[in-house]
């Protein structure tokens, strides 16, 4: 299986509901380093997994929607604990939609899986991996 990873970051504010979150129940900020990895069994006709420029551009575009925002106020996240795991799935699903919509080029149709990792710090991160 071949893979290609692009990286960006996003800064958000949010709060959580539930005792398990302790002080994070209060509004707080988070900066995530976001890695998006595209997997495929065979390279495309140009011998690439996906166009690195398009992958970088589309990751930036979807992160821009939540960058510098309070996620508690984003309509599709109302009432949701926007955990690192949840956000990794959100990013993976958004990238999958962009692949299916052709925004990552015709060659991207051969991508088998997308894996997204959000790094909260140098010692803690979470991810989500999904088939296409």
Residue, then its C-alpha position, 0 to 999 in steps of 0.5 A: x500500500x502506498x501513502x502520501x501525507x500532507x500536514x496543516x494546523x488549525x486553531x479552535x475554541x470549544x467546550x465539552x459536556x460531561x464529568x469525564x472532561x473535568x476542567x475542559x468543560x469550560x471554554x478553552x482553546x486548542x491548536x491541532x497539527x493535522x496530518x491527512x494520509x491518503x492510501x492506495x494499492x497502486x500508483x496512478x498513471x503519473x506514479x503518484x498517490x494523489x496530487x500533493x498540491x491539490x491535497x494540501x490545498x483542499x486540506x487547508x480549505x476545509x480547515x479554514x472553515x473552523x480555524x479561529x472559531x468557537x466550535x460550540x457556535x458552528x451549526x453542524x457541531x451544536x450539542x456535540x462534544x468536538x473531541x479530537x477523535x470526532x474532529x479527525x473523523x470530520x476532516x476525513x469525511x470532508x476529504x472523502x467528499x472532496x475526493x468523490x467530487x473530483x477536487x483532488x484530481x481524476x487520479x485520486x479516484x484510486x485512493x482506497x483509504x484516508x487516515x487523519x491524525x490530529x495532534x494536540x501536543x507532542x504527547x497526545x493525538x487521535x486519529x480516524x481511518x476510513x475507506x473510500 
